Amino acid sequence: MPELPEVETIARQLAPQLRGRLVERLTLLDPLLRGGRRPRLRGRRITEVSSAGKQVLLAFSPGPAAPRPIWRGACRSACAA
């Protein structure tokens, strides 16, 4: 599990790259992140990237989602400007 400073660093680094982008495609590899539902984020804009505790928070227009940080592999965005 990442420590708080690393999560804050990740959120700060992702923010300028993701804020304002439009979600074209999203693949959730962990079914627990979905809470049994399929999120409908296609076509929504990322409005904010922040951190709370040990989670990176992504806010989408018009609603929030909180994926856990990915430590194995790479964070790949399929977003269009």
Residue pairs with C-beta under 8 A, 6 or more apart in sequence:
1 54
2 10
2 54
2 69
2 71
3 54
4 53
4 54
6 69
7 51
7 53
7 54
7 55
7 56
7 69
8 51
10 51
10 56
10 69
11 49
11 50
11 51
11 56
11 57
14 49
14 56
14 75
15 48
15 49
15 50
17 77
18 46
18 49
18 58
18 77
18 79
19 46
19 47
19 48
19 49
20 45
20 46
20 47
20 81
21 45
21 46
21 77
21 79
21 80
21 81
22 43
22 44
22 45
22 46
22 79
22 80
22 81
23 41
23 42
23 43
23 44
23 45
23 46
23 60
23 78
23 79
24 42
24 78
24 79
24 80
25 42
25 78
26 39
26 41
26 42
26 78
28 34
28 39
28 67
30 68
33 67
33 68
39 65
41 60
41 65
44 60
44 61
44 62
44 63
45 60
45 61
46 58
46 59
46 60
46 79
47 59
47 60
47 61
48 57
48 58
48 59
49 56
49 57
49 58
49 59
50 56
50 57
50 59
51 57
52 66
54 69
55 66
55 67
55 68
55 69
56 66
56 67
56 68
56 69
57 64
57 65
57 66
58 64
58 65
58 66
58 67
59 65
